[in-house]
C-alpha cells in the first residue's frame, strides 16, 4: 500500500504539471507568433512523440521493471520544461514539446503496470485503478486554474521554470520512494505456475484470469476516439467565446471537466460493475454530450463540461481495470503501453483536425462521430470481459 501511495504522489505531480500547461500553451504559442493551425500541431506533436516512447516502455517495463522509467521520465521532463521557459520561437516550442512527449511516454505504462502488480486480487486491482483515476482528476481539477494563476502573476517563463523544478524534485523522490523488487519476484513466481502446454494460468489469489482473454485490436479504437475527442476539447476551450480570451477563465473551464470526473470517481460502488459495461456506457454518454455541443443545445457550456468530466470519470478507470483483469501480469507493461499508444494517437489527431477544420464544421461533431464509430466497431461477442464480483 505504501508503494501505491508513492505512485499516486508521482502521478499527481506529473499530471498536475501537464494539465497546468493546458490553458497556457495556446496563448504562449500565440505570443510567439504561431498561427492557429500551427498551435494545433504544437499540441498534437506531444502525443505523436509519445508513440516511440510507449513502444519502448511496454517491453522495457516488462523486462526491467517500472522504477527506472519513472525516475527517468520525471527528471528529464523537468529539465525539458526548464528549457521550454527560454523558448522564443514557435518552431523551438514544437521541438521542445516533441521531446517532452517522448520522455513522459514512459511514466503512465510504468505506474499502471506496477499498480496492477501490487494488487492482491481483482477487487483491489479495480480500486487501485480508480484511485489512480481519482488522483489524476484531483490534479487536473487544481492544475489548470493554478497554471493560469501562475502566468497571470509571474509570466510564462517563470511559470514553466517552477513546474520544471517540481518535476525534477519528484523524480529524485522516486529514487527512494518506489520499492519494486518484492513485486518483481511475485510476478516471476506466478509465471512459474503457468501450465507449459496450454494458455491456461493457475488462479493465484484471484489475480490471474483462469484463461487469458485475447484483446480484440478494435477495442483500442475506444481509447483512441476518447483521446481524440479530448484533444479537440482542449484545443477549443481556450478559443471559445465563453473564455473571453482570458487565460484564467480557460483554466476554470478546464477545472469544470475535472470536477465532473471527481463526482463519478467518488461513486465507489461503480468498481463492482463490469468494466466493459462502464467503458461502453461512459463512451456513449460522452458522444451524446459532444453531439449536443455541435448543435448548440440549450444546456449551458458549464453544465456540458461537467457532464464530459462525469463520463471521463467512468471511462478511464474502467478501461485500465478491464485490461488488467484479463492480462497476465508478465505482459502488463505491453498492454498498458498499447493503451497509451491509443491515447497518444487520438490526442495527436484531435487538435490537428480541430485546427484545420473548425472553419468548415464543428470540431465537436467530429468528436461525436469518432466516438460512435469506435463503439460500433467493438466486437462485443468476442470480447470476454471479466466482471468485478463482490468479495
C-alpha positions in Angstrom: 0.0 0.0 0.0 2.9 2.3 0.7 4.2 1.8 -2.8 0.7 2.6 -4.2 0.7 5.9 -2.2 4.1 6.8 -3.7 2.9 6.1 -7.2 -0.2 8.2 -6.6 2.1 11.1 -5.5 4.3 10.8 -8.6 1.3 10.6 -10.9 -0.4 13.5 -9.1 2.6 15.8 -9.6 3.2 14.7 -13.2 -0.4 15.2 -14.2 -0.5 18.5 -12.2 2.4 19.8 -14.2 1.0 18.6 -17.5 -2.6 19.9 -17.0 -1.3 23.2 -15.7 0.1 23.8 -19.2 -3.3 23.3 -21.0 -4.6 26.8 -20.6 -1.1 28.2 -21.0 0.2 26.6 -24.2 -2.2 28.1 -26.8 -1.8 31.7 -25.5 2.0 31.1 -25.1 2.3 29.9 -28.7 0.2 32.8 -29.9 2.5 35.2 -28.1 5.4 33.7 -30.0 3.5 34.4 -33.3 2.1 30.9 -34.1 -0.9 30.5 -36.3 -4.0 28.5 -35.1 -3.2 25.6 -37.3 0.4 25.6 -36.1 -0.8 25.7 -32.5 -2.8 22.5 -33.2 0.5 20.9 -34.5 2.3 22.0 -31.3 -0.4 20.5 -29.1 -0.6 17.3 -31.2 3.2 16.6 -31.7 3.4 16.0 -27.9 1.1 12.9 -28.4 2.8 11.9 -31.7 6.2 11.5 -30.0 4.5 9.5 -27.2 4.4 6.6 -29.7 8.1 5.5 -29.8 8.2 6.1 -26.0 5.2 3.9 -25.4 6.6 1.2 -27.5 9.9 1.2 -25.7 8.2 1.5 -22.3 6.0 -1.6 -22.9 8.8 -4.1 -23.4 11.2 -2.2 -21.1 8.8 -2.3 -18.1 8.1 -6.0 -18.6 11.8 -6.7 -18.7 13.5 -4.3 -16.4 10.6 -3.1 -14.1 9.0 0.3 -13.6 11.2 2.2 -11.2 14.0 3.3 -13.6 11.5 4.5 -16.2 9.5 6.5 -13.6 12.7 8.3 -12.3 14.0 8.9 -15.9 10.6 10.3 -17.1 10.1 12.7 -14.3 13.7 14.2 -14.1 14.2 14.6 -17.9 10.7 16.1 -18.3 11.5 18.6 -15.7 14.7 19.6 -17.5 12.8 19.9 -20.7 10.4 22.4 -19.0 13.3 24.5 -17.9 14.5 24.7 -21.5 10.9 25.5 -22.6 10.9 28.5 -20.3 13.5 30.1 -22.5 11.8 29.4 -25.9 11.3 32.5 -28.2 10.3 30.8 -31.5 7.2 28.6 -32.3 9.4 26.1 -34.1 11.6 25.8 -31.0 8.5 25.2 -28.9 7.4 22.5 -31.3 10.8 20.7 -30.9 10.7 21.1 -27.1 7.1 19.7 -26.9 8.1 16.7 -29.1 10.9 15.8 -26.7 8.6 16.3 -23.7 6.1 13.9 -25.3 8.7 11.2 -25.7 10.2 11.3 -22.2 6.8 11.4 -20.4 5.5 8.4 -22.5 7.3 6.1 -20.1 5.5 7.3 -17.0 2.0 6.1 -17.4 2.7 2.5 -18.5 5.3 2.1 -15.8 3.0 3.4 -13.0 -0.1 1.4 -14.2 1.9 -1.8 -14.6 3.3 -1.5 -11.0 -0.1 -0.6 -9.6 -1.6 -3.7 -11.2 1.2 -5.9 -9.9 0.9 -4.9 -6.3 -2.8 -5.7 -6.1 -3.8 -8.9 -4.2 -7.0 -9.6 -6.2 -9.2 -8.1 -8.9 -11.3 -6.1 -6.5 -8.1 -4.4 -5.1 -6.9 -4.0 -8.7 -10.0 -2.2 -9.7 -9.7 0.0 -6.5 -6.1 0.9 -7.4 -7.1 1.9 -10.9 -10.0 4.0 -9.6 -7.6 5.5 -7.1 -5.2 6.4 -10.0 -8.2 8.0 -11.8 -9.1 9.9 -8.6 -5.5 11.3 -8.2 -5.5 12.1 -11.9 -8.7 14.0 -11.6 -7.8 15.9 -8.4 -4.6 17.1 -10.1 -6.5 18.1 -13.2 -9.1 20.0 -11.2 -6.5 22.1 -9.5 -3.8 22.5 -12.1 -5.4 24.5 -14.9 -6.5 27.2 -12.6 -3.1 27.2 -10.8 -1.3 27.3 -14.2 -3.4 30.2 -15.3 -2.8 32.0 -12.0 0.9 31.5 -12.2 1.0 33.0 -15.7 -1.1 35.9 -14.6 1.2 36.7 -11.7 4.7 35.6 -12.9 4.5 35.3 -16.7 5.2 32.3 -19.0 8.9 31.9 -18.4 8.8 31.8 -14.6 5.8 29.5 -14.6 7.5 26.9 -16.8 10.6 27.2 -14.6 8.6 26.4 -11.4 6.8 23.5 -13.0 10.1 22.1 -14.2 11.8 22.2 -10.8 8.8 20.5 -9.2 9.1 17.6 -11.7 12.9 17.2 -11.1 12.4 17.1 -7.3 9.6 14.5 -7.7 11.9 12.3 -9.8 14.6 12.4 -7.1 11.9 11.4 -4.5 11.0 8.4 -6.7 14.5 7.0 -6.3 13.9 6.4 -2.6 10.1 6.1 -2.7 9.5 3.2 -5.1 10.2 -0.3 -3.7 9.7 -2.6 -6.7 11.8 -5.7 -6.0 9.2 -7.7 -4.0 6.6 -7.3 -6.7 9.0 -8.4 -9.5 9.7 -11.6 -7.5 6.0 -12.1 -7.1 5.4 -11.9 -10.9 8.3 -14.3 -11.5 6.8 -16.8 -9.1 3.4 -16.6 -10.8 4.9 -17.2 -14.2 6.5 -20.4 -13.0 3.0 -21.7 -12.1 1.8 -21.4 -15.7 0.9 -24.6 -17.5 3.6 -25.2 -20.1 1.3 -26.9 -22.8 -1.7 -24.5 -22.7 -2.7 -20.9 -22.5 -4.3 -21.5 -19.1 -3.0 -20.0 -15.9 -3.3 -21.0 -12.3 -5.6 -18.6 -10.4 -3.4 -17.3 -7.6 -5.0 -15.1 -5.0 -7.7 -14.3 -7.5 -5.3 -12.1 -9.6 -4.7 -14.2 -12.7 -7.5 -15.0 -15.1 -8.2 -18.7 -15.5 -7.8 -18.3 -19.2 -6.2 -15.2 -20.5 -8.6 -13.4 -22.9 -7.3 -12.2 -26.3 -8.0 -8.5 -26.6 -9.6 -7.5 -29.9 -7.5 -4.8 -31.6 -10.7 -2.9 -32.5 -11.3 -2.4 -28.8 -8.4 0.1 -28.7 -10.4 2.3 -31.0 -12.4 3.4 -28.0 -9.5 5.0 -26.1 -8.2 6.4 -29.4 -11.6 8.1 -30.0 -11.9 9.3 -26.4 -8.5 10.9 -26.6 -9.2 12.4 -30.0 -12.4 14.0 -28.6 -10.5 15.2 -25.5 -7.7 16.7 -27.7 -10.4 18.6 -29.7 -11.9 19.9 -26.5 -8.5 21.0 -25.1 -7.9 22.9 -28.4 -11.3 24.6 -28.5 -11.7 25.6 -24.9 -9.2 28.5 -24.8 -10.5 29.8 -28.1 -14.2 29.7 -27.2 -16.2 32.9 -26.8 -17.1 31.8 -23.2 -13.5 32.1 -22.2 -13.4 35.7 -23.3 -9.7 35.4 -24.3 -8.9 35.1 -20.6 -6.3 32.5 -19.5 -7.8 32.5 -16.0 -11.3 31.8 -17.4 -9.9 29.0 -19.6 -8.3 27.4 -16.5 -11.7 27.4 -14.7 -13.4 25.8 -17.7 -10.8 23.0 -17.7 -11.3 22.5 -14.0 -15.0 22.1 -14.5 -14.3 19.0 -16.6 -12.2 17.6 -13.8 -14.8 18.4 -11.2 -17.3 16.3 -13.1 -14.9 13.4 -13.2 -14.3 13.7 -9.5 -18.1 13.1 -8.9 -18.2 9.8 -10.7 -14.8 8.7 -9.4 -16.2 9.2 -5.9 -19.0 6.7 -6.6 -17.0 3.7 -5.3 -19.9 1.2 -5.9 -19.1 1.5 -9.7 -15.9 -0.5 -9.1 -18.1 -3.6 -8.7 -19.8 -3.2 -12.1 -18.5 -4.8 -15.3 -15.6 -2.6 -16.5 -16.6 -3.3 -20.1 -20.1 -2.1 -19.4 -18.8 1.0 -17.7 -16.5 1.7 -20.7 -19.2 1.4 -23.3 -21.9 3.3 -21.4 -19.5 6.1 -20.4 -18.3 6.5 -24.0 -21.9 6.6 -25.3 -22.7 9.3 -22.8 -19.6 11.3 -23.8 -20.6 11.1 -27.5 -24.1 12.4 -26.7 -22.6 15.5 -24.9 -20.3 16.2 -27.9 -23.2 15.9 -30.3 -25.2 18.4 -28.1 -22.3 20.8 -28.2 -22.0 20.5 -32.0 -25.7 21.5 -32.5 -25.5 24.2 -29.8 -28.1 22.6 -27.5 -29.6 24.8 -24.8 -27.6 23.3 -21.9 -25.1 25.8 -20.7 -21.4 25.2 -21.6 -20.5 24.9 -17.9 -23.0 22.0 -17.4 -21.8 20.3 -20.7 -18.2 20.4 -19.5 -19.2 19.0 -16.1 -21.1 16.1 -17.9 -18.0 15.4 -20.1 -16.0 15.1 -16.9 -18.5 12.7 -15.4 -18.2 10.5 -18.4 -14.4 10.5 -18.2 -14.6 9.6 -14.6 -16.4 6.4 -15.5 -14.4 5.5 -18.6 -10.7 5.9 -17.7 -10.5 3.6 -14.6 -12.9 1.1 -16.3 -10.5 0.7 -19.3 -7.5 0.2 -17.1 -9.4 -2.3 -14.8 -10.6 -4.2 -17.8 -7.2 -4.6 -19.4 -5.6 -5.6 -16.0 -8.3 -8.2 -15.3 -7.8 -10.1 -18.5 -4.0 -9.8 -18.9 -1.2 -12.0 -17.5 1.0 -9.9 -15.1 4.1 -10.6 -17.1 2.5 -8.6 -20.0 1.1 -5.6 -18.1 3.8 -3.3 -19.5 3.0 -4.2 -23.1 -0.8 -3.9 -22.7 -0.7 -0.6 -20.9 1.8 0.7 -23.5 -0.7 -0.2 -26.3 -3.3 1.7 -24.3 -1.0 4.7 -24.0 -0.3 4.5 -27.7 -4.0 4.6 -28.5 -4.4 7.7 -26.3 -1.4 9.3 -27.9 -2.6 8.8 -31.5 -6.0 10.2 -30.6 -4.5 13.2 -28.8 -2.3 13.9 -31.8 -5.2 13.7 -34.3 -7.7 15.7 -32.3 -6.0 19.2 -32.1 -4.8 19.0 -35.7 -8.2 18.1 -37.0 -9.8 20.9 -34.9 -7.2 23.4 -36.1 -7.7 22.7 -39.8 -11.5 22.0 -39.9 -13.0 24.4 -37.3 -13.8 26.9 -40.1 -15.8 24.3 -42.1 -17.5 22.2 -39.5 -17.9 21.9 -35.7 -15.0 20.0 -34.2 -17.4 18.7 -31.6 -19.3 16.9 -34.3 -16.1 15.2 -35.4 -15.5 14.1 -31.8 -19.1 12.7 -31.7 -18.5 10.8 -35.0 -15.2 9.3 -33.8 -16.7 8.0 -30.6 -19.8 6.5 -32.3 -17.6 4.8 -34.9 -15.3 3.3 -32.3 -18.3 2.0 -30.3 -19.9 0.5 -33.4 -16.7 -1.4 -34.3 -16.2 -3.1 -30.9 -16.7 -6.9 -31.4 -18.7 -7.4 -28.2 -19.3 -11.1 -28.7 -15.6 -11.9 -29.0 -14.6 -9.7 -26.0 -14.9 -11.8 -22.9 -14.6 -9.2 -20.1 -14.1 -10.5 -16.6 -16.8 -8.9 -14.4 -15.9 -7.5 -11.0 -17.7 -9.5 -8.4 -18.3 -8.5 -4.7 -15.9 -10.1 -2.4 
